[in-house]
């Protein structure tokens, strides 16, 4: 999207000095302060920043969906639309918003899993906007729905329109949301993190679809994202937000290739797609004397984990579903092995088997000469003191009723480790190790940010001093700066403690940053594995090549940027 027409005389959307506040029990809280920028006709403007930066609040204000406790004390949002002319959106009555939403402004929400009515067919969900805006003929609505499904690349639209969201993959559900957003050919589409929950190849497909639709219809897009790599590839202009204020804005090529703001430069440095050094390199520069922080230990050195011929079937009968099929790899002690692939590739199933949470159908898993697959009862319990797992969602992995100190001490109690005072001391030590104040032991999960919660989840896994840690998408839900902090923390802990990691992820840019070796899974089969840098620079399998080609931000990272 970098060949736009920045500089059009009349912007489609013009935001000037916008301020937004939320009413809370503590009074009014500023969410957006004095924000100004334009969205030009036919172009993509990306608003980027961390959680809490105000980017989604701006999007909600521009489509009249601000939360009930939100107020706009000052500022202007002007829409210059061909059908309705120039309209001031701030203060617009709800009756007028009903005329605009869907017809002049379309919305693609973030989560395709929660944005579609589960008891309503896909076709009916798409048709709602058509009916609201004056297509009363049932045949006309049906034909338009089928045409929209075909336009967004969904095969067999007549059959698909009758199906329900649970029968669609995440990428297909996102396409349905795009079809609903463009149903009435609006001039402006607001896309709020539309690909953040998608695999890299599905993300690329959805972004390509938006590109194609924009080129065909001239639609403008206000793109809300925390992913600078996506903004670099797809946006004509960028607005960088922090704490409700604009840090920097302008053409993407200028802002991202030559950032002026210290904050933008930090974001660029933290983004894995743009990184010039690995997380291990940075850990090594701080602690060169540590064996784990030296050059990557490669297969051939002493292994901690050996997986041989792993197979996992689900279901009974003559035709079970094979989730993992003949996967084998070795992880040397003190190194990180990544398992990558799209959703449904068998990554998590493999990780759960390694951690002893699932009994594989066939194959061998050995951790430090202990055969895991045959463990039961007390032996399995003791093994889980040696191998721990950190999950993706830091909001769901902690008991909201427990203090953080109680949550951290629980594994020690379960394994009968130490007295109460000794457990308290170890809680304080592990909090310090993950760079959190000791007094956080008295807080509850709701008082922490997502990144802080993930630090607690990591601390909980480390408190019983395991040798092997399985991390299942442990940073995929985090903003880029928080993600960078967690990755540095993992590298530092590996350097200090000699930990061995199995790192499960669909984010290949992160995998390249943190891992020594990698296995690439496709539909349960290992199609490629080896030293990470070799796999990334000379991938042999077409699937691996396709995954690598889909990594966003590669044009800027390689310097192939036309300014």
N, C-alpha and C positions, 0 to 999 in steps of 0.2 A: 504493500500500500504506500510505498514511498515515492510514487510518481504522481502525487496529487497536485492540486492547483491552489496551494496556499497563497492567500493574498486576494481572494475574491472580495469584491467591494462590500457586499452585504452578507454578513454571516447568517446562517440558518438559525443558530442558537447563540444568544449573547448573554453572558452572565457578568454582572457588574456589582462589585463591592458587596457580595452576598455574605450575610451573617446568619447563622442558624444556632439556636439555643434549645436545650431540653430542660423542661421543668422536672426537678427531682426533689427528694426529701431534704436535700441540702441546699435547695434554691436553684437558680438558673445556672446551667453549665454550658459554656461555649463549646460548640462542636465545629463550627466553620466561622472563620474570621476574615472578612474583607476579601473574598475570592473573586477574581475576574479572569475570564478567558472566553474565547469564541470557538464555535464549531462551524467550519466552513462547509458550503454545499458540496456534497459528494465526497467528503473527506472523513478520515477517522482521527478523532482526538482521544488520546488515552490519558486518563487520570490515574496516576500510580502513587503508591504509598503503602505504609504498613497499616495493620488494623488500628482503628481509632484515629486515623489521619483525617477523616471527614469525607473521603471519596464517595462512599455509598450515600451519605447524607446529601451530598450535592446531587447525586442521581435521583434520589427520592424527591428532592425539592423540585427537580426539573420535570417530574412526571406527576406531581401532586399526590405523592404517596408517603409523605413525611409522617412519622409516628404521631399518635394523638397528643403526646406531650412535647412535640416539637413546635417551635415558633420561629418566624423569620422577622427579626426586629428591623432589618434594613436590607437594602439591596434590590436588584432588578434581575429578572430572568425573562428575556424577550425571545419569542419564537416568530420568525419571519417565514410563514408557510404559504404556499401558493394558493391553497384552497380557501383559507380563512384569513389571509393577510397577516398583519403584525398584531401579536397578542402578548400582553403583559401577563405572565404566569403567576407572579407573586400576588396573593390575595384573590386569585380567581375562584369564584364559587364552584362548589362541587357539581352543580348542574352543567356548568360550562366545561368542567374537566371531563365529564362523561362524553361530551361531544369530541374532545381532543384525543383522549386516550384510545389507542388502537387505530384511530383514523389518521391522526397527524403524528403521533408519537407512539412507537411500539416499544415493548419492554421484553428483554430476554433475561430472566432471573438466573441466579447463581446455581441453585441446586435442582437438577432435573428430577431427582428422586422425590422431592417434597413439593414441587411446583405444579404437578398434574394431579387431578382428582382421581384417586385409585378406583372409584366405583363408576367412573364415566369413561366411555370409549374415547380413544384418541381423536377420532373424527369429530365427536361432539365438543371436545375441548377446543379444537381449532375453530369450529363453527360459531362459537359464542360471540366472538367479536364481529363476525360477518352479520349475524342476526341483529346485534345491537345497532350496527351502523347501516341498516337498511337494505338487506338482501333477503326479503321475506320468502321468496320462492324456494321450496325445499329442494327442487332439482338443481336450481342455480347454486345453492349453498353446497350441496353434495358434490357437484362438478368442480366447484372452486376448491373444496377440501382435497379432492383427489389430485387436482393440478398442483396444489401447494405441496403435498407429500411427495409428488414426483419431482417438483422443483428443488426440494431440499435433499434429494437423493435417496428416498425410501422406495424400494422396489415393491411391486404389487400393491399399489396404493388402495385399490378397492377393498382388498382383504384387510390390509393393515388398518384402515380407518375404523374397522369394526372391532379391533383388538383393544386391550387395556394396557395401561402403562407397565404393569409387571411383566408383560410379554415382550417388552422392548429392552435392549441394552441401554446403558447410560448414555452412550453416544447417540443412539437413535432417539432417546427421550429428549436430548438436547436439540436434535433436529426438529422434533415436534414443536418444541417451544419457539424455535426460530420460525417455523411455518406459521404458528399462531401470531407471532410478532409482525410478520410481513403480510398478513392476510389482506389488509386493506391498503397495501402499498404506502405506508407512512413515509414521510420525507426524513424523519429522524428515528433512529433506533438507539435505545439505551441498553447496552449489554453489561450487566453487573456480574463480573467474574464468571463469564459463561463457560469457561473451560477449566476452571481451577480443580475440579474433581475428576478430570478425565485423563486417561493414559495419553502418552505423548503422541502416538500415531492418531488416536481419535481426536485429540486436541487439534492436530494439524488439519485433519479432515474438516472439522467444524469451522476453523479459521479460514480455510480455503473456500468453504461454502459462503461465509460472510463476505469474503473478498469478491467472489463471483457475483453474488447478489448486488453488492454495491456497484460493481462495474456495469451490470446490466440495467439497474434501475436508477442509479445516481443517488441512492440513499446515503445520508450521513450517519455516522455511528459515534456515539459517546461511549467509549470503551473503558470500563472500570476494572482495574487489575492491580495486583501486587507484583506481577511478573514483568520485570523490565525487559527480559528477553523477548517476550511476546510483543511488548510495546515497540521494541526496536525493529522487529520484523514487519509489524502490521500497521503501525500508526503513522500518520502524516505529521502530527504535532503531539507534544507530550506536556502534561501539567504534573509536576512533582509536588505532592502534598506531604506535610508533616504537622501534626498537632493542630489541624484545622486551617493551616496557612499554606499559601503557595511558596515553595522554596525556589522554584525555577520553572520556566515554561518557554515554549518555542518550538520550532521545527525539530522533529525527532533526530535528524541527522546531526544537528548542532548540539542539542541538549545531551544526547547519549554518547556522541563521539567526543565532544569537548565540554563536559559539564563544568559549570562555573560554581555551583553551590557545593559546599563541603558535604552536605547531606547527600546530594545526588552522587557525588564521588564515592561516598561510603556505600550507598546502595549498589553502585556498579561493582565495587570491590567485593561486596558480599554475595553478589549473584553468581551461582556456580557456572553458568554459561559463559561468563566473561572472565572468570578467574584465570590468572596466568600461572598460579602455583597451586599445588594440592594442599588439602588440610594437613596431610602428613608432613609435607615440606615445612609448613609453618610451625607445626609441633616440633619438628626436628631442629629448627633454628633456635627454639627456646631451650631445648634440653638435649644437646648433641651427645651427651654422655650415655643416654639411655639406649639400650639395644633395640627396644621396640620403635624408637624414633629414627633409627638409621634407615638405610636403603631398604626397600620392601623385601621381606623374606619370601622367597618364591618356593613353589612346590619342589620338594627334594630335601628341604630342611625338616626338622622334627615336626610331624603333624600332631595337632591336638584333636582335630575332627576328621574322620574319614566316612564318607557316604558312598556306598557301593550298591548299584542296581536297585535304587529305591523305587518302589511301586506302591501307589495308593489307589485302591478302588473304593467306590461308594455304591451302595445298592446291592441287592441280592439277585440271584438267578443267573441265567446264562449270558446276560448282556449288561454287566455292571458299567457304571461310568468310571473311566480311568482318569483320575485327576493328575497323577504323576506316573510317568512311565520310564523306568530304567535311567534314573538320574544318578550320576556319580561325580564326586569331586573330593579334593583333599584340602584342608585349611591348615597351614603351618601355624604353630603356636605364636601368639603375639601379632598376628596379622588380621586383615579384614577381607572377608570373602563376600562379594555382593551377589545376590540373586535377582535378576531383572527380567521383566516381561510384562505383557499387558494383563489386564484383569482376566482371571480365568486361566492363567498360564500355569498355575500350580505353585506359585511362590510361597504363599502363606501356608499351604498344606505341607510343603517341604519344611518350612521353618517350625511348624508345630510338631512335626515328627522328630526333628532334631532336639527340640526342647522337652520331648517326652509327653506331650499332650495328645498325641495321636499314635496309634499302633499301626505301622504300615502293613500292607498286604504281603509285601516281599521286600527283600533287600536287607542291607546291614548298615547300621549307624554306630560308629565307635567313637567315643569321647574319652581320650586319654586311656586307651586300651580297655574301656568298659563298653560292652555291647548293650546299647540302649534298648533295642527293640524287644528284648526278652524281659526287661525289668518289670517287677510288680511289687505292690505293697511297700514295705519298708525300704527296699532297695531303690524303688522309683522315687520315693520321698527323699531319700538321701541324695540321689542324683540331681534333684531339683535344687539342692543347695549348691551344686557345682555349675549348673546351667540355668540362666535366668532369661526371661523374655520381656521386652518392652514393646508395648502396643502403639498403634497409630494415634488413637484419640486420647489426648491428655485430659479431656473433660469427662470421659467415661471410665477411666482406669483408676480413679481415686474415689473412695467412699465419702460422700459429702457430709456424713455425720461424724466422721473422725477428724481430729486435729491432724496436722501433718506429722507431728511427733508420734502420734498413735499409729498412723499409717506406715511410717518408716520403721517403727519398732515391731510391728506385727510379724514380719518374717523372722525376726530374732526370737520372738516368743514361740512362734510355730516350730522352730527348730531347737528350742530349749537352750538358746545361746545367752549366757550371761545373766547376772542379777539385774534388778530394776535399775540400779544406779549405773551399772556397766552398760546397759542398753541405752540409757539416756546419754552417756558419754559417747557411745558410738553414733547415735543420732546426730549429736552436735558435730562430730567429726565428718560424717558423710554430707551434712548440710554445707560445711565449709568446703568440702571437696568439690561440690557442684556450684560453688560461688553464691550461696544463699546465706543470709544472716541467721545466726543461731536462734533468734527469737521467732523465726518463721515456724518453729516447732509448735507454737501455740496458735497458729492461724489455721483456718479451714480452706479447702480447695477454692471456694467461691471468691476468696480474697486475692487470688493469684491470677496473673495473666496466663495465656496459653503456653508461652515459653517457660515460665516459672513452674507451671504444672508438669511440663515434660521433664524439667530438671528433677523434680520430686520423683517422677516415675523412674528415671534413671538411677537416682539415689536409692530408691527402694530396691531396685534390682541389684545394686552394688553392695548393699549393707551387709549381706551375708558372704561377701568376698568370693563371688563365683570366678571360674576360669573362663567360661564361655558365655557371651551375651548375644541373644538373637533379637535383633531390632527390626520389627515389622512395620515398615512405612513410618518410622518414628519421627521424621521431620517433615512429612509431606503436608501436614495441616498447618504449618507455621509460616509466618512472613519471612522474607528473605534475610533480614538482619537477625531475627531470632533463630532462624534455621542455621545461619552461619555461626552464631554463638554456640548452639548445641553441637554442631559438627566439630568446632574447635575444642569444646569440652570433651567430646568422645575421643578425639585424637590425643588430648592431654592425659586423660585417664588411661588410655592404652599405653602411652609413653611411661607414665608413672607406675602402673600396676601390672604391665605386661598382659593386658586383657586380649582375648581373641573375640572377634565380632563376626557374626553372620548378619549382613545388612541387606534387608529385603526392600526393594524400591522399584517404582516404575519411572523414576526421574533419573535419566542417564547422566545428566550433567552433575548431579550430586554423587552418583556412583563413581564417576571418573575422579571426583575430588577426594573421595574418602577411601576407596578400596584398593587393595593390592591385586586381587584376583577376582574373576567374575564368571558366573554361569548365566547364560541366556536361555530362558525357557519359553517355549511356544507350545501351547496346547498340551502341557504336561511333559513335553520332551525337551531335553537339553540339546539345543541345536549348535551351541558353541560355548567353549569355556577356555580360560587361560589367563595370562597376566593382563591386567586391565588395560594398560596403555597399548599393548600389542593388539588386543581385541578392538580397541577404539580406532587405532590408526590403520589396521589392516584386517578388518572384519572379513571373514571368509563366507559366512552364510548370508543369503539375501535378506532374511528376516532381521538379522543384526544390522545389516546395512540400512534397512528401512527405518529401524528404530533410531539409529544414529543420525540419519538424514532428517528425521522429524524433530530433533532437538532445536528449540527456538533460540534465536539470538546468534546463530553461527555466522551470519554475514558481518555483524559488528565485531564479534570475537576474532574473526580471521582478518579483519581490516578491510574487507571488501564492501566498503560503504561509500555510496556516491553522494557527495555533498554539493 
